[in-house]
Amino acid sequence: MPDLPENRSETPEDTAGRQRVSPPETDAERRRRRARFLRELAEARELRDRVQPRRAKVARLRHAMRMRTFRW
């Protein structure tokens, strides 16, 4: 096995002891990040429903049954 070069970048062992210092996240940034996550999650669900229509139908029926039996 060849030796690793001496001038390599930091390894995980080098950075394990140090914490990356970043400015605190603002509420607006957190909301933007959350909105992007929820959009991507909805997109993934739509894709799954398109490629697995039987599973999507069963999920819809289960949800409808759950809503019918839910007590307010």
N, C-alpha and C positions, 0 to 999 in steps of 0.2 A: 504494500500500500504506500503510495507516495506521501511524503511529508507535506503538511499544510503550510502555506506561505506564512511568513512571520508578520506581515503587515495586513492581516485580515481584520475585518470589521469586528465590532463587539459581539461577543457570543451571549447566549442567554444567561450563562453563569456570571458574566461581567455585569449585566444589567439587573440581575435578580435582587441585589442588595439596594438598588436605587429606585426610588419612586419618580415617575415622570411628573413634574410640577406643571400644572396647567391652571389657567385662571378659572374661577368658578363659573359653571354654566348658567346662563341667564334663563329666565322662564320662557322667553320667546324662542330661544334655541332649543330648549327641551320640548316645547310644543311643536316646533317644526319637525324635529327628529321623530317625535311620537306620531305626528300626522303622516310622515313619510312611511314609517313602519306599518301603520294601519292601512295605508293605501296598498303597500306591497302585499300585506297579508290578505286583503280582499282580492287582489289580483291573483294570488296563488290559489285561493279558494275557488274563484271563478274558473281558473284553468283546470283544477282538479275536477270540478263539476262537469266541465266539458269532456274531459278524457275518461271519466268514470260515471256515465249517466245513471247507471243502476244504483251505485252507492249514493249519488246525490238524491235520487228519488226516495230511497229508503230513509235518508237523513231528513228530507222534507216531511215524510210521513211520521217519523218519530217526533219531530218538532211539533207537528200539528197535534199529535196525540198528547204530548206533554202540555201544550197550551190548552187543550180541551179539558184536561183533568186538573189544571192549576186552579187553586182556590184563592180568590182575591181577598 
